[in-house]
Amino acid sequence: MSFIFSTHALHPEAEAMLKAAGELRIASSPDPETLLDEGRGVEILIVRAPIPPAFFDDAPNLRAAIRHGAGLDMIPIDAATRAGVLVANVPAVNAPTVAEHVFMVTLALLRQFRPMDRDLRTKGWTAGRAHSDRAMDLGGRTIGIVGMGNVGTAIFRIARHGFGMEVVANSRSPGSLPEGARFLALDDLVAAADIVVLCCPLTPETTGLLNRERIARMKPGAILVNVSRGPVVDDAALIEALQEARLGGAALDVFSTQPLLADHPYFGFDNVIVTPHLAGLTEESMMRMGTGAAAEAVRILNGGLPVNLRNPDVVEHYRRRFPA
């Protein structure tokens, strides 16, 4: 019976698919030591936590590492490829969910939801209503989207066709921008946008992308939303800008160190919304990601290659290890 190992529990429909295909085990903890210990002999690895490169050093039975979602930064692809292991993901399925989150937190910041709700509950009706003096509309503002993959495109559609916003965007493929999105160089984008949304992948090129200089170029009162990865932002520079009230606020779902420490400075700002890396997680998106990953696992165990293969150079090596 095939041994399938997941770093976390999965949606019940996904677990049912995997249990029908083999023996499914869930890690007792997602830390590297536990994964290395409990994942010995695995054939399929479902990834919802960072995988240590050593996982691939002595894994003679391992066929594939399948990302539960889109971002591949949790999988050391070079180590997997050297070991002859397929890497796959489930792109696009949680993009609408992330996009909804972006507008939820943006509207909450513009409409002063956190301080309004707190003061309404603790100080009364009049104190809560007073926050409307600083509330602002979203419609008609300029949104700058950094990264125009599936998430960025979903954000564009809502911004442009739902709120009538002007959309400026930065992408590695400027020619692929949808009609209605205007390409800008990153320095120009952060200077032009009322809301800057980071939804690019984490790569060596995007690490530290929103640095001190670019934060300084943002409009006074602008809002930053990060649903990318924590290291894309220079935390010290962002905290300084918030302390000096140069920005209107920030909504952060991802952090350089996770979980975020309880005494982190971000918790001290009324105009910062902090969420625990859940922008793409709902009942529906978990089902889509889980069943998508499970379908790839079943396909591989049946001798096929994944639909969303992310290291195609590995196929020859993989076929030597597991002839079709």
Secondary structure, DSSP 8 states (H G I E B T S, - for coil): --EEEESS---HHHHHHHHHHSEEEE-S--SHHHHHHHTTT-SEEEESS---GGGGTT-TT--EEEESSS--TTS-HHHHHHTT-EEE---STTHHHHHHHHHHHHHHHHTTHHHHHHHHHHT-HHHHHGGGGG----TT-EEEEE--SHHHHHHHHIIIIIS--EEEEE-S-GGG--TTEEE--HHHHHHH-SEEEE-----TTTTT-B-HHHHHHS-TT-EEEE-S-GGGB-HHHHHHHHHTT-SSEEEES--SSSS--TT-GGGG-TTEEE--S-TT-SHHHHHHHHHHHHHHHHHHHTT---TTBS-GGGHHHHHHHS--
